[in-house]
Amino acid sequence: MSTPAAATPSSVRARFCPSPTGVPHVGLIRTALFNWAFARHHGGSLVFRIEDTDASRDTEESYQAIIDALRWLGLDWDEGIEVGGEHGPYRQSQRREIYDDVARRLLEAGELYESFSTAEEVEQRHRAAGRDPKLGYDNADRELTEEQKDAFRAEGRAAVLRLRMPDRDIAFTDLVRGEITFKAGTVPDPVLVRGNGDPLYTLTNPVDDALMRITHVLRGEDLLASTPRQIALYEALRRIGVTDFTPEFGHLPFVMGEGNKKLSKRDPQSDLFHHRERGFLPEGLLNYLALLGWSISEDRDVFTLDEMVEAFDIGRVSSNPARFDQKKADAINSAHLRALAPDDFVGRVVPYLVLGGVLPPEPSEQQLDLVRAAAPLVQERLVVLSDAVGMMRFLFAGDDFAPDPASAEKALGEDARPVLEAAVGALAELPDWTAAAIEEALKASVVDGLGIKPRKAFAPVRVAVTGRTVSPPLYESMELLGREVSLSRLRAALA
């Protein structure tokens, strides 16, 4: 089962080959990331192709979404869709002639055979032999004579083409799970071509990998059961000269959701674009997805993509299921947000402020200057970029400003009046409108003057000025707002 060293390409060739159905799932992107990191670590190539032969489920919208996802995340590829290469086309729907030709050659060589049994007939044979009727195909059509085949055709039956599985154990070394053996007779002869001539995944996927010279197949654990069929097909493809080596396989762990169930497409956190809409950074999300089965070290969770590429070892990927933990994902993203350079942070947060209605579609230079000035106050406090909408709205609200009702109810009751009056009195004649001067005046008038503890002293002022109980630092916020706006909001709260 080992691959002759001379036959294998000298450099790593990994691949990412999604089906364009639905929105990109984080588990799918985790697979793309691991293949990308593996190829980059070894100085090899990543091939990106689309498996779009299921016309009933595949959509152009989903295809574009996959492209959009990879471009947003910065996961590039060396060959394939939109890039080209010597092994195209890179969409299965455009490769039908290739599959038909390979299937014909396999059939002529005796590697495939025509099978006419219906599912009902297979079940009946199992029952008659005292076996479980759900065992699946029993390889009964392997040695049909030409006369028997002609008789079936005369009945109007169309034959499927099945691969003749070897009558021996199939063993391989999984790059993640180690030695795996499938006992002889446990894998029935699989269908590779339907009765109407349509090739199935069981044919198209290995044929594409063989013709595209893929050296390493890193894919989800759910596909492990199909690996002996693929290895058997590779042996057949080698015998007829389609390829001269069998790739190595590695099966990545499931991504689980709540309650130790596989993360479903119905779970919001499975939707890649849900995280983008919330304001995840690409590097934050990729960092967290990398942790779903792999770690850079035992005591470190936050790292860059370059650091991942340098350290990535497929042998260190865990075979145990990985649970998607939204709180940890948020924490990882927050760390990456804090690490952004100021200008980079502003460039990334402005689109979310526009989308949230804080800024107009084309912000003025004055508005952008205010974002730049406020950025250091909010950057340390954000979990995702969209958090900036609520945190910075007060700076741009103008005449439309109004405290959040829940915050107002909590902090602007009748007992807030003495605090607001003291604040207005202390700030109205303040010579210098700076954060330090504002802090000194408020502490003297409210904390010392009224004898209120600092934790409670400034809640009414904070809500009156920013509209929320949670905001950027109060004194710096008031400095940015300016004297006139700050005082008018305090007086409005008094009223």
Residue pairs with C-beta under 8 A, 6 or more apart in sequence:
1 170
1 171
1 172
1 231
1 246
3 245
3 246
3 247
3 248
4 244
4 245
7 244
7 245
8 215
8 245
9 213
9 215
11 42
11 43
11 44
11 45
11 215
12 38
12 39
12 42
12 43
12 44
12 45
12 215
12 216
13 39
13 44
13 45
13 47
13 212
13 213
13 214
13 215
13 216
14 35
14 36
14 38
14 39
14 44
14 45
14 46
14 47
14 214
14 215
14 216
14 217
14 218
15 35
15 46
15 47
15 48
15 49
15 209
15 212
15 214
15 217
16 31
16 32
16 35
16 36
16 46
16 47
16 48
16 49
16 77
17 48
17 49
17 50
17 51
17 205
17 208
18 24
18 28
18 32
18 50
18 51
18 66
19 50
19 51
19 52
19 54
19 57
19 58
20 50
20 52
20 58
20 59
20 60
20 62
20 63
20 65
20 66
21 54
21 57
21 58
21 59
21 62
22 62
22 265
23 62
23 65
23 265
23 271
23 272
23 273
24 65
24 66
24 69
24 271
24 272
24 273
25 263
25 265
25 270
25 271
25 272
26 255
26 263
26 269
26 270
26 271
26 272
26 275
26 289
26 292
26 324
27 220
27 254
27 255
27 263
27 270
29 69
29 73
29 272
29 289
30 252
30 255
30 289
30 290
30 292
30 293
31 218
31 219
31 220
31 252
32 70
32 75
33 73
33 75
33 286
33 289
33 290
34 218
34 252
34 290
34 293
34 294
34 312
34 314
34 317
35 46
35 218
36 46
36 75
36 76
36 77
37 290
37 305
37 308
37 309
37 312
38 44
38 216
38 218
38 312
38 314
39 45
39 46
39 78
40 46
40 309
40 312
41 309
41 310
41 311
41 312
41 313
44 215
45 78
45 79
46 76
46 77
46 78
46 79
47 77
47 78
47 79
47 80
47 85
47 87
47 90
47 212
47 214
48 70
48 77
48 79
48 80
48 81
48 83
48 90
49 80
49 81
49 90
49 91
49 92
49 208
49 212
50 63
50 66
50 81
50 90
50 91
50 92
51 92
51 201
51 204
51 205
52 58
52 63
52 91
52 92
52 93
53 92
53 93
53 198
53 199
53 201
53 204
58 93
65 273
67 81
67 82
69 272
69 273
70 76
70 77
72 276
72 282
73 282
73 285
73 286
74 282
74 283
74 286
74 305
75 286
77 83
78 85
79 85
79 86
79 87
79 90
79 212
80 88
80 90
81 90
81 91
87 211
87 212
87 213
89 95
92 204
92 208
95 204
95 208
96 199
98 207
98 211
99 199
99 203
99 204
99 207
100 197
100 199
102 203
102 207
102 237
102 242
103 112
103 161
103 192
103 193
103 199
103 203
105 240
105 242
106 112
106 161
106 163
106 192
106 236
106 237
106 240
107 113
107 114
107 161
109 236
109 239
109 240
110 164
111 163
111 164
111 236
111 239
111 240
112 161
112 162
112 163
112 164
112 192
112 193
112 236
113 141
113 142
113 144
113 161
113 162
113 164
113 189
114 141
114 144
114 149
114 159
114 160
114 161
115 137
115 141
115 159
115 160
115 161
115 162
115 189
115 191
116 141
116 144
116 149
116 152
116 157
116 159
117 137
117 140
117 141
122 136
122 137
122 138
122 140
123 133
123 134
124 133
125 138
125 140
126 132
126 133
126 134
126 135
126 138
127 133
136 188
137 162
137 188
137 189
138 188
139 165
139 188
139 189
141 162
142 164
142 189
144 152
149 159
152 159
153 159
157 195
158 195
158 196
159 195
160 191
160 193
160 194
160 195
161 191
161 192
161 193
162 189
162 190
162 191
162 192
163 189
163 190
163 192
163 202
163 229
163 232
163 233
163 236
164 189
165 187
165 188
165 189
165 190
165 228
165 229
165 232
166 184
166 232
166 235
167 184
167 185
168 184
169 181
169 182
169 183
169 184
170 181
170 182
170 184
170 187
170 228
170 231
170 232
171 179
171 180
171 181
171 182
172 179
172 180
172 227
172 231
172 249
173 179
173 180
173 248
174 180
174 224
174 249
174 250
174 251
175 216
175 218
175 248
175 249
175 250
175 314
175 315
175 317
176 250
176 251
176 252
176 253
176 314
176 315
176 317
176 318
176 319
177 224
177 250
177 251
177 319
180 224
180 227
182 227
182 228
187 228
187 229
187 232
190 202
190 229
191 200
191 202
192 199
192 200
192 202
192 203
192 233
193 199
193 200
193 203
194 200
202 226
202 229
202 230
202 233
203 233
205 230
206 230
206 233
206 234
206 237
207 237
207 242
208 214
209 217
209 247
210 234
210 237
210 242
210 243
211 242
211 243
213 243
214 247
215 245
215 247
215 248
216 247
216 248
216 249
216 250
216 314
217 247
217 248
217 249
217 250
218 249
218 250
218 252
218 314
219 249
219 250
219 251
219 252
220 251
220 252
220 254
221 251
221 252
221 253
221 254
221 319
222 254
223 251
224 251
227 249
227 251
230 249
231 246
234 243
234 246
234 247
235 246
237 243
238 244
238 245
238 246
250 314
250 317
251 319
252 293
252 317
253 292
253 293
253 317
253 318
253 319
253 320
253 321
253 322
254 262
254 263
254 321
254 322
255 262
255 263
255 292
255 321
255 322
255 323
255 324
256 262
256 263
256 321
256 322
256 323
256 324
257 263
257 264
257 267
257 269
257 270
257 323
257 324
258 267
260 321
260 323
263 269
263 270
263 324
264 270
265 271
268 274
269 275
269 324
269 326
269 329
270 324
272 285
275 285
275 329
276 285
277 386
278 384
278 385
278 386
279 352
279 382
279 384
279 385
279 386
279 387
279 388
280 329
280 333
280 384
280 385
281 333
281 336
281 337
281 340
281 348
281 385
283 304
283 305
283 336
284 329
284 332
284 333
284 334
284 335
284 336
284 337
285 329
285 333
286 305
286 308
287 301
287 302
287 303
287 304
287 305
287 308
287 332
287 333
287 336
288 328
288 329
288 332
288 333
290 296
290 303
290 308
291 301
291 322
291 328
291 332
292 322
292 324
293 317
293 318
293 322
294 312
294 316
294 317
294 318
295 301
295 316
296 303
296 307
296 308
296 311
297 311
301 328
301 332
302 332
302 335
302 336
303 311
330 383
330 384
331 383
333 383
333 384
334 382
334 383
334 384
337 345
337 379
337 382
337 383
337 384
337 385
338 379
338 380
340 348
340 379
342 372
342 375
342 376
342 379
343 372
345 375
345 379
346 368
346 371
346 372
346 375
348 385
349 371
349 375
349 385
349 388
350 359
350 363
350 368
350 371
352 385
352 386
352 388
352 389
353 359
353 363
353 371
353 388
353 389
353 392
354 360
354 361
354 363
355 386
355 389
356 386
356 388
356 389
356 393
357 389
358 388
358 389
358 392
358 393
358 396
359 367
359 371
359 396
360 367
363 371
367 396
370 395
370 396
370 480
371 392
373 480
374 392
374 395
374 472
374 477
374 480
377 472
377 473
377 476
377 477
377 480
378 387
378 388
378 391
378 392
378 472
381 387
381 391
381 472
382 388
382 391
390 468
391 468
391 470
391 471
391 472
392 472
393 467
394 401
394 465
394 466
394 467
394 468
394 471
394 477
394 481
395 477
395 480
395 481
397 467
401 467
401 489
402 467
403 412
403 463
403 464
403 467
403 468
403 493
404 463
404 467
404 468
407 463
407 467
407 468
407 469
408 463
410 459
410 463
410 469
411 459
411 460
411 462
411 463
411 469
412 460
412 463
412 464
412 493
416 459
416 460
416 493
417 494
418 450
419 446
419 450
419 452
419 457
419 458
419 460
419 461
420 460
420 461
420 464
420 490
420 493
420 494
421 494
422 445
422 446
422 449
422 450
423 442
423 445
423 446
423 460
423 461
423 490
424 487
424 490
424 491
424 494
425 445
426 441
426 442
426 444
426 445
426 446
426 449
427 438
427 441
427 442
427 483
427 486
427 487
427 490
428 487
430 437
430 438
430 441
430 483
431 437
433 479
433 482
433 483
434 479
435 473
435 475
435 476
435 478
435 479
436 475
438 475
438 478
438 479
439 475
442 457
442 458
442 461
442 475
443 454
443 457
446 452
446 457
446 458
446 461
447 453
447 454
447 457
450 457
458 474
459 469
460 493
461 474
461 490
462 468
462 469
462 471
462 474
463 469
463 493
464 489
464 490
464 492
464 493
465 474
465 477
465 478
465 481
465 486
465 489
465 490
466 472
466 474
466 477
471 477
478 486
481 489
